[in-house]
Amino acid sequence: MTWVFFEPKNTKTDKHGGVKMWLWFSLAAGFFRTVKDIQFKDILSEANSVEALFCFYIFMAIFIAPVAFWHWKNKNKKGESVCVSPKTALLAVTASGLVNVAAYYIFMESLRASEFSTSTALRNLVPMFALFFGVKVLKEKIGPMLIFGTTLVVLGVVLVHSQEGFGFTEMIYSIATKPSLLAILSAAMFAGCATFDRWGTAKTFGGLDSVIYTATLFSFVAFGYAILNLILGSMNEAVSLIQMYWDKLLFVGLFGALGGFFTIKAFSVGEIIKVVPALRSQVLFSVIIGGLYFEESSLVLKIVGGAVLVLGIALIAMPPKKLKSQD
């Protein structure tokens, strides 16, 4: 069997199909990631973040790896390539994986120490950083509508984080606390991950197949947390965690794998300056599910913020107006 890995670097993303699909992939990712976070918060209440994240990525890799192998084998039977630039894809997976290990650890420490919807909302300040990386690193183009839509997304996240009655003193104090600062730091790091993921999967850059990229990334991050557990001497605790929560980890692994795949798929067909804000639909899901599941306070203001966020996503998703031809 001949394993096909290369293809000429002259294929561009289908902009028309991409515009239609990146939004749906992003919304699906937001939902699956929210459901995963709920169950994962329960596990984190009884475990160290490093141990829990190792188990999390192991179970996600277990779900996605067989699918990726079957997918790769099927493509090779048809003589279809899975990558434009192996070097670029390898660098992207490595960079995204390393930043992911640190970013997820920081976020989970924040998630453990604060309200579910608050920590998730601050983590979703990613668009603010993605806008910078998208323009400066990936050379993506922005317009007034996209900037306004991204501003609304960020405003929606801030409203979700606000206290009832717009108590700015309380809000500033809350943002200045360690859990919130950790969430904001993780947002910047996740924006970096998004940049690498876009770079490694878009055909105009690296073009590695989304399923294979996702499986490779999950496996790389799981290996990273395994090393971290060995260094910290907590590998036995991680194994015990799997024995105790294997049923919940199956659930978390499945929804995490789905959320991760749809996220990568969205990056492969859409620019991060559009995809990242659309992924913030997770905030709206966290407001609804967080309010019902955890019975958190300030739900009304959080719903208002969620509505503003949805408006921002809608503006970003709107196709640009065509200029009228002059006679």
Disulfide bonds with the S-S distance in Angstrom:
none
